[in-house]
Amino acid sequence: MRPMTRFAPKLLLALLLTLGFAQRSPAASVLMISVDGMKPEYVLEAERRQLRLPFLRSLLAEGCYAEGVVGVWPTITYPSHTTLLTGLAPAAHGILANLQFDPERQFADAWYWYAPQIRVPTLWHSARAAGLVTASIGWPVSVDAADVDYLIPEFWRTSLGTAEDPSDRLLIGALSRPGGMLAQLESTQGPYMMGNDTRLAGDAIKTRYAIAILERHRPGFMTLHLSSLDEAEHEHGPFSDAANATLESIDTMLGALANAARAADPAAVIVVVSDHGFAPLTHKLSLFVPFIAAGLIQIAPDAATQTARITAWRAEPWLAGGMAAIMLKDPADRATLGEVADLLRRLQADPSNGIAAVLDRAQIAPLGGFPDASFLVEFKPGFYAGGELTGAMVSELPGSHGGHGFAPSFPEMRAAFFAAGRGIAQHRDLGVIDMRSIAPTVASVLGVPMPSATAAPLALGP
């Protein structure tokens, strides 16, 4: 008998791996739906809160769920949705906020709309590279997502919420893939929304279109973003009557989506996530006002708009809901750095200003957000960033409102995670998880590699 060479262990390992993969059951398709702003308590405490959520409640018994998902810095929509797709923090994936930093306000409120701005591979990429058909409707940072076969991106020019510009519907058609798909769907599903309709009506349209794509194209991986709960919570506060009624309507949509996904693939796994939690708001904190008073920002009257405009700046806040990054025009300007440090120290010393903490660059670096900021100002719960250039720095907010963007360590900011379907354990409480673990978990369910994600997949199997 020929003696075993030093290569035999490697050959044996390769054989075992091949047999192991051959014996695995086929990977499931995944429909991942984001319910923007959904706190886990809506579902976990539905009975106590008298919420009728039959589909979401069924996921507790039929699948795995998290008691909470600790999000990223900042806990806002676009960075969080990109983490859900990549498994990495904003400093790594490149989507640092909702709106791009625009110190002189010349970009007309330009958001991080474009998928090429994502610096790392996404779940869309991993799925398509493995030969799966991919689809997405309304997902943040999806314009020109090259790895999505059937794409209706989230984008708007002027139409947002109740404002409507008919040309925005044509723009969405031009940005959708493949060419002509939106017009074909409109012939049977009715008109698509104009721009980004954040009301319940907009979610109903996206749901109808998603079901049509599931029925016609049977994607192996599909993402869908529903945004009306976030809108209701901003306007009326979390767990308000309006927010509760909105989520009850969304629950019906989720049930219909799950039925369509399972009709297309009986092995389909339904993953329901959210991007952040919500907290009640009491005050607005406009950091621009003290920065202008300190001479760090210069303003002048704008005759066209009858308001003030920024004409020059040395240091300026970059707002993110419950926090603000402080950006220096010249990060090496030691004199300005010292001025800003002194100003923030004075502001934090007054408890009525609502500043919980001021972090410097060394403290910001390990958080994974705003890598180029010189400081990061964390707000106390209840205080929210305002962009006003004049008036009071702190003002009370009338009525009931909600917001997010606070530190991820704040329990009110925890997001949600639910998964159910073939191959998923039933009634498994995963505890509190890290948002960065969700993308590698979905990749594992799909049976595709995602080597760029650093977190370990969650244990969802029976």
Helices and strands as residue ranges (DSSP letters): H 8-23, E 30-35, H 41-44, H 54-62, E 63-65, E 68-70, H 77-86, H 90-93, G 115-117, H 123-129, E 134-137, E 150-152, H 166-175, H 181-189, H 200-217, E 221-226, H 228-236, H 241-264, E 269-273, E 279-285, H 288-293, E 297-302, E 307-313, E 315-319, E 323-328, H 334-349, G 351-353, E 355-360, H 361-364, G 365-367, E 375-379, E 383-385, E 394-403, G 411-413, E 417-421, E 428-429, E 432-434, G 435-437, H 438-446
